[in-house]
Amino acid sequence: MTRDEIYNHLVEILVGTFELDAGDIGPDVNLFEDLDLDSIDMVDMFVEIHAITGKRIEAEVARSIRTVKDVVDLVERELAKGDGEAAAGGDEGAAS
């Protein structure tokens, strides 16, 4: 999944799950201050991210998320880790 695909998918999640206007969403938009999301909303978003990456997001990492770009960076990192694990023979997150 490319960075643009991750971003577009995240916008779809934010619009569909939280009924936000896609025009209000951009890379530097603050999820809390600009989009008025709260901690419960973030849990919902991380459930969606888990569906994409197949991995749970650690609490410490989750607390560092502030912007849309932060989420895109996180998903990109997690997907890259998954690619590395698959290449190394790991099967975490693999379909059975």
Secondary structure by P-SEA (a helix, b strand, c coil): ccaaaaaaaaaaaaaaacccccccccccccccccccccaaaaaaaaaaaaaaccccccaaaaaacccaaaaaaaaaaaaaaaaaaaaacccccccc
